[in-house]
Amino acid sequence: MRSLALTPTWSVATVLTIFVVVSLIVERSIHRLSNWLRKTNRKPLLAAVEKMKEELMLLGFISLLLTATSSTIANICIPSKFYNGNFAPCTRSEIDEEAEDNSSQGRKLLMLPVLPHPLRRILNGLDQNTCKDGYEPFVSYQGLEQLHRFIFVMAITHISYSCLTMLLAIVKIHSWRLWEDVAHMDRHDVLTEINREKTFRRQTTFVRHHTSGPLVKNSFLIWVTCFFRQFGRSVVRTDYLTLRKGFIMNHNLSLKYDFHSYMIRSMEEEFQRIVGVSGLLWGFVVAFMLFNVKGSNLYFWIAIIPITLVLLVGAKLQHVIATLALETAGLTGHSVGAKMKPRDDLFWFKKPELMLSLIHFVLFQNAFELASFFWFWWQFGYKSCFIRNHLLVYIRLILGYAYI
């Protein structure tokens, strides 16, 4: 293999130019986006962009450290007996089997460590094992390169997933603009709209819960109804108009108040709290790397966490919306037009911010699992021991995008 000293200058300059141009395009695009958000006074979104820039800077710094210290780490030798345990994602037999299958198919491998050691030495000159017999590198040079690529995939996937989530949320809220316009029309009477739905709503589980005697008996039915309602339209027209009316009355605002714009601002403020990677989330990544050993099926078990959290959070938010809407509409024993009373008691442990923390965790974990899949496929192959259960992988990918 040629070193940089023997490489033609034109090829080095070409590669360097490509990297510089791409980096400048990304940097200037982010800069223009920040300026536009600043001019339009979108401070929450500007703060979210700044958090994404911090995430990129942190991942870039980690990548820089890996690049600078890879040779040093690869030269740290420890006794081979420490590698004979079960703390490995795959077994030697699986690796050898994959190497034989790939060799029989006659295709080049994207992941070199799956090949036998002598063949790896022939195919490339990256094997820098300087350890004596009975010792092995703490982490091989190839392993560090793969970890380096994982950081790159993680950064791209998480930021793209966050932006896609934000975009879909904006589209959804903008679809409610028509309801706001209807509420501003002089010929529209919000009370008429609410009363028209009263007869139907009194037949629902929500109304039976609030108007009948034994609340405990109906509480289970309430949660069941909220649970299934999250799979349809989370907010319907009547709920929106009822919540809008209650918000205006509670804050003594004009009936012409733009409640839709307020919701967009609130959504932007909340978005800045669910982007970025905190220390606890990095701890989750480290824990996954540590305990993803052979036979643990950790990739399957951690997939249950976001499913459970999404269903619980969705049902809880539906319950909060229904409670406020029914209280404002006078279907809970209060008079029609009663002031809406948003309160912390409606949320778990009286902490509304807990919902955002759970959403933040689900968003990060979905991005992390998608990044892991892309990384496994890129570095270890589609039939590797990491993603051998293809049906489970397909289901997980579909759910990951469905959560958005």
C-alpha positions as CSV (number, residue, x, y, z in Angstrom):
1,M,0.0,0.0,0.0
2,R,1.3,3.5,-0.9
3,S,1.9,5.9,1.9
4,L,1.1,9.6,1.5
5,A,4.7,10.2,0.5
6,L,4.3,8.0,-2.5
7,T,0.8,9.1,-3.5
8,P,0.4,11.6,-6.4
9,T,-0.3,15.1,-5.3
10,W,-3.2,15.5,-7.6
11,S,-5.1,12.6,-6.0
12,V,-4.4,14.0,-2.5
13,A,-5.6,17.5,-3.6
14,T,-8.7,16.1,-5.2
15,V,-9.8,14.2,-2.0
16,L,-9.0,17.2,0.2
17,T,-11.0,19.5,-2.1
18,I,-14.0,17.3,-2.0
19,F,-14.0,17.1,1.8
20,V,-13.5,20.9,2.1
21,V,-16.3,21.7,-0.4
22,V,-18.8,19.4,1.3
23,S,-17.9,20.7,4.7
24,L,-18.3,24.3,3.6
25,I,-21.7,23.6,2.0
26,V,-22.9,22.0,5.2
27,E,-21.5,24.8,7.4
28,R,-22.9,27.6,5.2
29,S,-26.3,25.9,5.0
30,I,-26.5,25.7,8.8
31,H,-25.3,29.3,9.1
32,R,-28.0,30.6,6.6
33,L,-30.7,28.6,8.4
34,S,-29.6,30.1,11.7
35,N,-29.7,33.6,10.2
36,W,-33.2,33.0,8.8
37,L,-34.5,31.7,12.1
38,R,-33.0,34.7,13.9
39,K,-34.6,37.2,11.4
40,T,-38.0,35.5,11.7
41,N,-37.7,35.6,15.5
42,R,-38.0,31.8,15.8
43,K,-35.9,31.6,18.9
44,P,-36.9,28.1,20.0
45,L,-36.0,26.6,16.7
46,L,-32.8,28.6,16.7
47,A,-32.0,27.1,20.0
48,A,-32.7,23.6,18.6
49,V,-30.4,24.2,15.7
50,E,-27.7,25.3,18.2
51,K,-28.1,22.1,20.1
52,M,-27.7,20.1,16.9
53,K,-24.6,22.0,16.1
54,E,-23.3,21.2,19.6
55,E,-24.1,17.5,18.9
56,L,-22.2,17.6,15.7
57,M,-19.2,19.3,17.4
58,L,-19.2,16.7,20.2
59,L,-19.4,13.7,17.7
60,G,-16.7,15.4,15.6
61,F,-14.5,15.8,18.6
62,I,-15.0,12.1,19.5
63,S,-14.1,11.2,15.9
64,L,-11.0,13.3,16.1
65,L,-9.9,11.6,19.3
66,L,-10.4,8.2,17.8
67,T,-8.4,9.1,14.7
68,A,-5.5,10.6,16.7
69,T,-5.3,7.8,19.3
70,S,-6.2,4.7,17.2
71,S,-2.6,3.6,16.7
72,T,-1.9,4.0,20.4
73,I,-4.9,2.1,21.5
74,A,-4.3,-0.7,19.0
75,N,-0.8,-1.1,20.5
76,I,-2.1,-1.6,24.0
77,C,-1.7,-5.4,24.6
78,I,-3.6,-7.5,27.1
79,P,-3.5,-11.3,27.7
80,S,-5.6,-13.3,25.2
81,K,-7.4,-15.1,28.1
82,F,-9.5,-12.0,28.6
83,Y,-11.0,-12.5,25.1
84,N,-12.0,-16.1,25.7
85,G,-15.2,-15.2,27.7
86,N,-18.7,-14.6,26.5
87,F,-18.5,-10.8,26.3
88,A,-18.7,-10.7,22.5
89,P,-21.6,-10.1,20.1
90,C,-20.6,-13.1,17.9
91,T,-18.8,-16.4,18.3
92,R,-15.7,-17.5,16.4
93,S,-17.7,-20.2,14.7
94,E,-20.2,-17.7,13.4
95,I,-17.5,-15.5,12.1
96,D,-15.7,-18.4,10.3
97,E,-19.0,-19.5,8.9
98,E,-19.7,-16.1,7.5
99,A,-16.2,-15.9,6.0
100,E,-16.7,-19.2,4.2
101,D,-20.1,-18.2,2.9
102,N,-18.7,-14.9,1.6
103,S,-15.7,-16.5,0.0
104,S,-17.8,-19.1,-1.7
105,Q,-20.0,-16.3,-3.2
106,G,-16.8,-14.7,-4.6
107,R,-17.6,-11.2,-3.4
108,K,-15.5,-8.7,-1.6
109,L,-16.3,-8.0,2.0
110,L,-17.1,-4.7,3.5
111,M,-16.0,-5.9,6.9
112,L,-12.5,-7.3,7.0
113,P,-12.3,-8.7,10.5
114,V,-14.7,-11.5,9.6
115,L,-12.0,-13.1,7.5
116,P,-9.4,-15.4,9.0
117,H,-6.3,-13.6,10.4
118,P,-3.8,-14.6,7.7
119,L,-6.2,-13.6,4.9
120,R,-6.7,-10.2,6.5
121,R,-3.0,-9.7,6.5
122,I,-2.8,-10.4,2.8
123,L,-5.8,-8.2,1.8
124,N,-4.5,-5.1,3.6
125,G,-1.7,-3.7,5.6
126,L,-3.8,-2.4,8.4
127,D,-3.1,-5.2,10.8
128,Q,-0.8,-3.4,13.3
129,N,-0.7,-6.2,15.8
130,T,2.6,-5.8,17.5
131,C,1.7,-7.8,20.6
132,K,3.8,-10.9,21.5
133,D,2.4,-14.4,21.6
134,G,-0.4,-14.8,24.1
135,Y,-1.4,-11.1,23.9
136,E,-3.8,-9.2,21.7
137,P,-4.6,-5.6,21.1
138,F,-7.0,-4.0,23.6
139,V,-9.1,-2.9,20.5
140,S,-7.8,-3.7,17.0
141,Y,-7.2,-1.0,14.5
142,Q,-10.0,-2.4,12.4
143,G,-12.3,-2.3,15.4
144,L,-11.5,1.3,16.0
145,E,-12.2,2.1,12.3
146,Q,-15.6,0.5,12.6
147,L,-16.4,2.4,15.8
148,H,-15.4,5.6,14.0
149,R,-17.9,4.8,11.2
150,F,-20.6,4.1,13.8
151,I,-20.2,7.6,15.2
152,F,-20.6,9.0,11.7
153,V,-23.7,7.0,11.0
154,M,-25.1,7.8,14.5
155,A,-24.7,11.6,13.9
156,I,-26.3,11.5,10.4
157,T,-29.2,9.3,11.5
158,H,-30.0,11.1,14.8
159,I,-30.1,14.6,13.2
160,S,-32.0,13.4,10.2
161,Y,-34.6,11.6,12.4
162,S,-35.0,14.7,14.6
163,C,-35.5,17.0,11.6
164,L,-38.0,14.5,10.0
165,T,-39.9,14.3,13.3
166,M,-40.1,18.1,13.5
167,L,-41.2,18.4,9.9
168,L,-44.0,16.0,10.3
169,A,-45.1,17.7,13.5
170,I,-45.3,21.0,11.7
171,V,-47.2,19.5,8.8
172,K,-49.7,18.0,11.3
173,I,-50.3,21.2,13.2
174,H,-50.6,23.2,10.0
175,S,-53.4,20.8,9.0
176,W,-55.4,22.3,11.9
177,R,-55.2,25.8,10.3
178,L,-58.5,25.3,8.6
179,W,-60.2,24.8,12.0
180,E,-58.6,28.1,13.3
181,D,-59.9,29.9,10.2
182,V,-63.4,28.5,10.8
183,A,-63.3,29.7,14.4
184,H,-62.6,33.2,13.1
185,M,-65.5,33.3,10.8
186,D,-68.4,35.5,12.0
187,R,-71.0,32.9,11.0
188,H,-69.4,30.2,13.0
189,D,-70.6,29.6,16.6
190,V,-68.3,27.5,18.6
191,L,-70.9,26.8,21.2
192,T,-73.2,25.5,18.4
193,E,-70.4,23.1,17.2
194,I,-69.9,21.9,20.7
195,N,-73.5,21.4,21.5
196,R,-74.0,19.5,18.2
197,E,-71.5,16.9,19.5
198,K,-72.9,16.8,23.0
199,T,-75.5,14.1,22.3
200,F,-72.9,11.8,20.7
201,R,-70.3,12.5,23.4
202,R,-72.7,11.7,26.2
203,Q,-72.8,8.1,24.8
204,T,-69.1,7.7,25.0
205,T,-67.0,6.2,27.8
206,F,-65.6,9.7,28.7
207,V,-69.0,11.1,29.5
208,R,-70.1,8.0,31.4
209,H,-67.0,8.4,33.5
210,H,-67.6,12.0,34.4
211,T,-71.3,11.9,34.9
212,S,-72.0,8.5,36.5
213,G,-71.4,7.7,40.1
214,P,-68.7,5.0,40.5
215,L,-65.7,6.7,38.8
216,V,-63.4,3.8,39.7
217,K,-65.5,1.4,37.7
218,N,-65.3,3.4,34.6
219,S,-61.6,4.5,34.9
220,F,-60.4,1.4,33.1
221,L,-62.8,2.0,30.2
222,I,-61.5,5.6,29.9
223,W,-57.9,4.4,29.5
224,V,-58.9,1.7,27.1
225,T,-60.7,4.3,24.9
226,C,-57.8,6.7,25.1
227,F,-55.4,3.9,24.2
228,F,-57.2,3.0,21.0
229,R,-58.0,6.6,20.1
230,Q,-54.2,7.4,19.7
231,F,-54.2,5.1,16.6
232,G,-56.6,7.4,14.8
233,R,-56.8,11.1,14.6
234,S,-55.2,12.3,17.9
235,V,-57.0,15.7,17.8
236,V,-60.4,16.1,16.1
237,R,-62.1,19.4,15.1
238,T,-64.4,19.5,18.1
239,D,-61.6,19.0,20.6
240,Y,-59.5,21.7,18.9
241,L,-62.4,24.2,19.0
242,T,-63.2,23.3,22.6
243,L,-59.6,23.7,23.8
244,R,-59.2,26.9,21.8
245,K,-62.3,28.4,23.5
246,G,-61.3,27.2,26.9
247,F,-57.8,28.7,26.4
248,I,-59.2,32.1,25.3
249,M,-61.6,32.3,28.2
250,N,-59.0,31.2,30.7
251,H,-56.6,33.9,29.7
252,N,-59.3,36.6,29.0
253,L,-58.2,36.9,25.3
254,S,-60.1,38.1,22.3
255,L,-62.2,35.6,20.3
256,K,-60.0,36.6,17.3
257,Y,-56.9,35.3,19.1
258,D,-54.7,33.1,16.9
259,F,-54.6,30.0,18.9
260,H,-53.0,28.0,16.0
261,S,-49.9,30.3,16.0
262,Y,-49.7,29.8,19.8
263,M,-49.6,26.0,19.3
264,I,-46.9,26.3,16.7
265,R,-44.8,28.4,19.0
266,S,-45.3,26.0,21.9
267,M,-44.4,23.1,19.6
268,E,-41.1,24.8,18.6
269,E,-40.3,25.5,22.3
270,E,-40.8,21.8,23.1
271,F,-38.8,20.7,20.1
272,Q,-35.6,22.3,21.5
273,R,-36.0,20.2,24.6
274,I,-36.2,16.8,22.7
275,V,-33.1,17.3,20.5
276,G,-29.5,16.7,21.4
277,V,-27.8,13.9,23.3
278,S,-27.5,14.2,27.1
279,G,-25.0,12.4,29.3
280,L,-27.7,9.9,30.3
281,L,-28.4,9.0,26.7
282,W,-24.7,8.5,26.0
283,G,-24.7,6.2,29.0
284,F,-27.5,4.2,27.3
285,V,-25.3,3.9,24.2
286,V,-22.4,2.6,26.3
287,A,-24.6,0.2,28.1
288,F,-25.9,-1.2,24.8
289,M,-22.4,-1.7,23.6
290,L,-21.4,-3.4,26.8
291,F,-24.3,-5.8,27.2
292,N,-25.0,-6.6,23.6
293,V,-23.3,-10.1,24.0
294,K,-24.0,-13.3,22.2
295,G,-27.4,-14.8,23.3
296,S,-28.7,-11.7,25.0
297,N,-31.0,-10.7,22.1
298,L,-30.5,-7.1,23.4
299,Y,-31.5,-5.6,20.0
300,F,-34.9,-7.3,20.4
301,W,-35.5,-6.4,24.1
302,I,-34.6,-2.7,23.8
303,A,-37.1,-2.5,20.9
304,I,-39.9,-3.1,23.5
305,I,-39.0,0.0,25.4
306,P,-40.0,2.6,22.8
307,I,-43.1,0.6,21.9
308,T,-44.2,0.6,25.5
309,L,-43.4,4.3,26.1
310,V,-45.0,5.5,22.9
311,L,-48.3,3.7,23.7
312,L,-48.3,4.9,27.3
313,V,-47.4,8.5,26.4
314,G,-50.0,8.5,23.6
315,A,-52.8,7.2,25.9
316,K,-51.9,9.7,28.6
317,L,-51.9,12.7,26.2
318,Q,-55.3,11.5,24.8
319,H,-56.6,11.4,28.4
320,V,-55.3,14.9,29.1
321,I,-56.9,16.3,25.9
322,A,-60.2,14.6,26.6
323,T,-60.3,15.7,30.2
324,L,-59.7,19.4,29.3
325,A,-62.1,19.3,26.4
326,L,-64.9,17.7,28.3
327,E,-64.4,20.1,31.3
328,T,-64.5,23.1,29.0
329,A,-67.5,21.8,27.1
330,G,-69.5,21.3,30.3
331,L,-69.7,17.5,30.0
332,T,-68.2,16.8,33.4
333,G,-70.7,18.4,35.6
334,H,-69.5,21.9,35.0
335,S,-71.4,24.5,33.2
336,V,-70.8,25.0,29.5
337,G,-68.2,27.7,29.0
338,A,-66.4,27.0,32.3
339,K,-62.8,28.1,32.3
340,M,-60.3,25.4,31.3
341,K,-58.0,24.5,34.1
342,P,-54.8,23.1,32.8
343,R,-52.9,21.7,35.8
344,D,-50.0,19.5,36.7
345,D,-52.3,17.0,38.4
346,L,-53.3,15.7,34.9
347,F,-49.8,14.3,34.4
348,W,-47.8,11.6,36.0
349,F,-46.2,12.6,39.3
350,K,-47.6,16.1,38.6
351,K,-44.7,16.7,36.3
352,P,-45.6,17.6,32.7
353,E,-41.9,17.8,31.8
354,L,-41.7,14.1,32.3
355,M,-43.6,13.6,29.1
356,L,-41.0,15.5,27.1
357,S,-38.2,13.5,28.7
358,L,-39.9,10.3,27.7
359,I,-40.5,11.6,24.1
360,H,-36.8,12.7,24.0
361,F,-35.7,9.2,25.0
362,V,-37.9,7.5,22.5
363,L,-36.7,9.8,19.7
364,F,-33.1,9.1,20.6
365,Q,-33.5,5.4,20.9
366,N,-35.3,5.0,17.6
367,A,-32.5,7.0,15.9
368,F,-29.9,4.9,17.7
369,E,-31.5,1.6,16.7
370,L,-31.8,2.7,13.1
371,A,-28.2,3.9,13.1
372,S,-27.1,0.5,14.6
373,F,-28.9,-1.4,11.8
374,F,-27.3,0.7,9.0
375,W,-23.9,0.3,10.7
376,F,-24.3,-3.5,11.1
377,W,-25.3,-3.8,7.5
378,W,-22.5,-1.6,6.2
379,Q,-19.7,-3.0,8.3
380,F,-20.7,-6.6,9.0
381,G,-23.0,-7.6,6.1
382,Y,-26.6,-8.3,5.7
383,K,-26.2,-11.9,6.9
384,S,-24.0,-11.2,9.9
385,C,-24.7,-12.5,13.4
386,F,-25.8,-8.9,14.4
387,I,-28.9,-8.9,12.2
388,R,-29.5,-12.6,11.5
389,N,-33.2,-12.4,12.4
390,H,-34.3,-10.5,9.4
391,L,-38.1,-10.6,10.2
392,L,-37.4,-8.9,13.6
393,V,-35.3,-6.3,11.8
394,Y,-38.0,-5.5,9.3
395,I,-40.6,-5.1,12.1
396,R,-38.3,-2.9,14.1
397,L,-37.5,-0.6,11.1
398,I,-41.2,-0.3,10.3
399,L,-42.0,0.6,13.9
400,G,-39.1,3.0,14.1
401,Y,-40.5,5.1,11.2
402,A,-44.1,4.6,12.5
403,Y,-43.2,6.3,15.8
404,I,-42.6,9.5,13.9
